[in-house]
Amino acid sequence: MDSETTKINDEVVAAPVADAKAPFAKKPFPARAGGFGADRARNPRRNTSARPERVKPEFDQKILNIRRVTRVTTGGKRLNFSVYMVVGDKKGSVGVGTGKANDTSLAIDKAYRSAKKNIIHLNLTKSMSISHDVSAKYSSGRVQITPAPGRGVSAGSAVKSVIELAGINDVTAKIVSPSKNKLNIARATIQALSAFDKKKFTPRAPKEAVAEAK
């Protein structure tokens, strides 16, 4: 019905009924000059294109272990953190370092700098492997590394971390000692690989030259 009847002073009067309200419609926002996000491009604080690209670090790193050391004093407990780390470029350079500090981030930085100071540069074969068997002992850790063509890297614990960051392929490593101390094992691995250090490496004379010398 478009009208409604009302009774005023015994007279019937037809009063119009207002039409139903139309559903609410959102008005579109006015378009910004230059398109959507134009003001962000003008804002230097939000301009992400001006950010410099992240530089890749010179060496890859891997943390072997983080120890929390608590020292009890008369004034209370003091916390320190000890970090063991291996760094390498996977191209024949590898090193092991340690760092100690009362903060983990500072201890990691110290371990990284220590490992860079102790890096050795290996003289590997064309296939990025070692030329002969090597073994070494450091403190209570003993390791033995053997070339294994076509088998990849077969090792475990800290030995595998050192070998992978050095970029060595096709070797088999074994921990001979009963000790599982990762730091001693990593340093024993470095000591074994020192046989291929370029600074100490002396190539063997060919057999023909040896025969002529005799």
C-alpha positions as CSV (number, residue, x, y, z in Angstrom):
1,M,0.0,0.0,0.0
2,D,1.3,3.5,-0.9
3,S,-0.8,5.3,1.6
4,E,-1.9,5.0,5.2
5,T,-5.3,6.0,6.7
6,T,-5.4,8.1,9.9
7,K,-8.4,9.4,11.9
8,I,-8.3,13.1,12.9
9,N,-11.6,14.7,14.4
10,D,-13.7,11.9,13.0
11,E,-12.3,12.5,9.5
12,V,-10.4,9.9,7.7
13,V,-7.4,11.3,6.0
14,A,-5.0,9.4,3.8
15,A,-1.4,10.2,4.7
16,P,1.4,9.2,2.3
17,V,3.9,6.7,3.5
18,A,7.5,7.5,2.9
19,D,9.3,5.1,0.5
20,A,11.8,2.6,2.0
21,K,15.3,3.9,2.3
22,A,17.7,2.7,-0.3
23,P,20.6,0.6,1.0
24,F,23.8,2.6,2.0
25,A,26.3,2.9,-0.9
26,K,29.9,3.8,-0.2
27,K,31.1,6.8,-2.1
28,P,34.4,6.2,-3.9
29,F,37.4,8.0,-2.5
30,P,38.8,10.7,-4.7
31,A,41.7,9.5,-6.9
32,R,45.1,10.7,-5.9
33,A,47.3,12.6,-8.3
34,G,49.8,10.3,-9.9
35,G,47.9,7.1,-9.1
36,F,47.8,4.8,-6.1
37,G,50.9,5.1,-3.9
38,A,52.2,8.2,-5.6
39,D,52.7,10.0,-2.3
40,R,54.7,7.0,-1.0
41,A,57.1,7.3,-3.9
42,R,57.7,10.9,-3.0
43,N,58.4,10.1,0.6
44,P,62.1,9.2,0.9
45,R,61.5,7.3,4.1
46,R,59.3,4.8,2.4
47,N,61.2,4.5,-0.8
48,T,62.6,1.0,-0.7
49,S,64.3,1.2,-4.2
50,A,67.0,3.4,-2.7
51,R,68.1,0.7,-0.3
52,P,71.6,-0.8,-1.1
53,E,71.7,-4.5,-1.9
54,R,72.9,-6.8,0.9
55,V,76.5,-7.8,0.4
56,K,77.2,-11.5,0.6
57,P,79.7,-12.3,3.4
58,E,83.2,-13.4,2.4
59,F,83.0,-16.7,4.4
60,D,80.1,-19.0,5.3
61,Q,79.9,-19.8,9.0
62,K,78.4,-22.6,11.1
63,I,78.1,-22.6,14.9
64,L,79.2,-25.9,16.4
65,N,78.2,-25.3,20.0
66,I,77.1,-22.5,22.4
67,R,77.9,-23.1,26.0
68,R,76.5,-21.1,28.9
69,V,79.0,-20.8,31.7
70,T,77.8,-19.7,35.2
71,R,80.3,-18.4,37.7
72,V,79.1,-18.1,41.3
73,T,80.6,-15.1,43.2
74,T,79.9,-13.4,46.5
75,G,77.8,-10.8,44.7
76,G,75.8,-13.4,42.8
77,K,76.0,-15.4,39.6
78,R,77.7,-14.2,36.5
79,L,76.8,-15.6,33.1
80,N,79.2,-16.0,30.2
81,F,78.7,-17.6,26.8
82,S,81.3,-19.7,24.9
83,V,80.9,-20.2,21.1
84,Y,82.7,-22.6,18.8
85,M,82.5,-21.8,15.1
86,V,83.7,-23.0,11.7
87,V,84.1,-20.6,8.7
88,G,84.9,-21.3,5.1
89,D,84.4,-20.2,1.5
90,K,83.8,-23.7,0.1
91,K,86.7,-23.1,-2.2
92,G,89.5,-24.6,-0.2
93,S,89.7,-22.2,2.8
94,V,88.5,-23.2,6.3
95,G,89.2,-22.2,9.9
96,V,87.9,-22.9,13.4
97,G,87.6,-20.3,16.2
98,T,86.2,-19.7,19.6
99,G,84.7,-16.6,21.3
100,K,83.7,-15.8,24.9
101,A,81.6,-12.9,26.2
102,N,78.7,-12.1,28.4
103,D,76.4,-11.7,25.4
104,T,75.8,-14.3,22.7
105,S,76.0,-11.9,19.7
106,L,79.4,-10.5,21.0
107,A,80.7,-14.0,21.5
108,I,79.7,-15.0,18.0
109,D,81.5,-12.0,16.6
110,K,84.6,-12.9,18.5
111,A,84.5,-16.5,17.3
112,Y,84.1,-15.3,13.7
113,R,87.1,-13.1,14.0
114,S,89.1,-15.8,15.7
115,A,88.2,-18.3,13.0
116,K,89.3,-15.9,10.2
117,K,92.7,-15.5,11.8
118,N,93.2,-19.3,11.9
119,I,92.1,-20.0,8.3
120,I,94.2,-22.5,6.2
121,H,94.2,-22.6,2.4
122,L,94.1,-26.1,1.1
123,N,95.8,-27.5,-2.1
124,L,93.0,-29.8,-3.4
125,T,92.7,-31.9,-6.5
126,K,90.8,-30.9,-9.6
127,S,87.7,-32.7,-8.3
128,M,88.0,-30.7,-5.0
129,S,89.1,-33.7,-3.1
130,I,92.2,-34.8,-1.1
131,S,95.1,-36.7,-2.7
132,H,95.8,-39.2,0.0
133,D,94.8,-40.5,3.5
134,V,95.4,-38.2,6.5
135,S,94.9,-38.6,10.2
136,A,95.5,-36.3,13.1
137,K,95.1,-36.1,16.9
138,Y,94.3,-32.9,18.9
139,S,93.9,-33.3,22.6
140,S,91.4,-36.2,23.0
141,G,90.0,-36.0,19.5
142,R,91.3,-38.3,16.7
143,V,90.1,-38.3,13.1
144,Q,90.9,-40.1,9.9
145,I,90.0,-38.8,6.4
146,T,90.2,-41.0,3.3
147,P,89.5,-40.0,-0.3
148,A,86.5,-41.9,-1.8
149,P,85.9,-41.0,-5.5
150,G,82.2,-40.9,-6.4
151,R,80.9,-41.4,-2.9
152,G,80.4,-37.8,-1.8
153,V,81.0,-36.7,1.8
154,S,80.5,-39.5,4.3
155,A,81.2,-38.0,7.8
156,G,79.5,-36.8,10.9
157,S,79.7,-34.4,13.8
158,A,82.1,-31.5,13.5
159,V,84.1,-33.3,10.9
160,K,81.3,-32.9,8.3
161,S,81.0,-29.2,9.1
162,V,84.7,-28.5,8.5
163,I,84.8,-30.6,5.3
164,E,81.7,-29.0,3.8
165,L,82.8,-25.4,4.5
166,A,86.2,-26.3,3.0
167,G,84.4,-27.4,-0.2
168,I,85.9,-30.9,-0.1
169,N,84.1,-33.6,-2.1
170,D,84.3,-37.4,-2.2
171,V,85.9,-38.2,1.1
172,T,85.1,-40.5,4.0
173,A,85.9,-39.4,7.5
174,K,85.9,-41.3,10.8
175,I,86.2,-40.3,14.4
176,V,88.6,-42.7,15.9
177,S,88.6,-41.4,19.5
178,P,85.9,-42.1,22.1
179,S,85.7,-38.4,22.9
180,K,82.8,-36.5,21.3
181,N,84.0,-33.0,22.1
182,K,83.1,-31.0,19.0
183,L,85.9,-28.4,19.4
184,N,88.6,-31.0,19.7
185,I,87.3,-33.0,16.8
186,A,87.0,-29.8,14.6
187,R,90.6,-28.8,15.5
188,A,91.8,-32.4,14.8
189,T,90.2,-32.2,11.4
190,I,91.9,-28.8,10.7
191,Q,95.2,-30.3,11.8
192,A,94.7,-33.3,9.5
193,L,93.8,-31.0,6.6
194,S,96.9,-28.9,7.3
195,A,98.9,-31.6,5.4
196,F,97.4,-30.0,2.2
197,D,98.0,-26.4,3.3
198,K,99.4,-24.4,0.4
199,K,102.0,-22.8,2.7
200,K,103.4,-26.1,3.9
201,F,102.6,-28.1,0.8
202,T,105.6,-29.5,-1.2
203,P,104.7,-31.3,-4.4
204,R,106.3,-34.7,-4.9
205,A,108.9,-34.9,-7.7
206,P,107.9,-37.0,-10.7
207,K,109.3,-40.5,-11.0
208,E,111.3,-39.7,-14.1
209,A,113.2,-36.9,-12.3
210,V,113.9,-39.2,-9.4
211,A,115.3,-41.8,-11.7
212,E,117.6,-39.3,-13.5
213,A,118.9,-38.1,-10.1
214,K,119.9,-41.6,-9.3
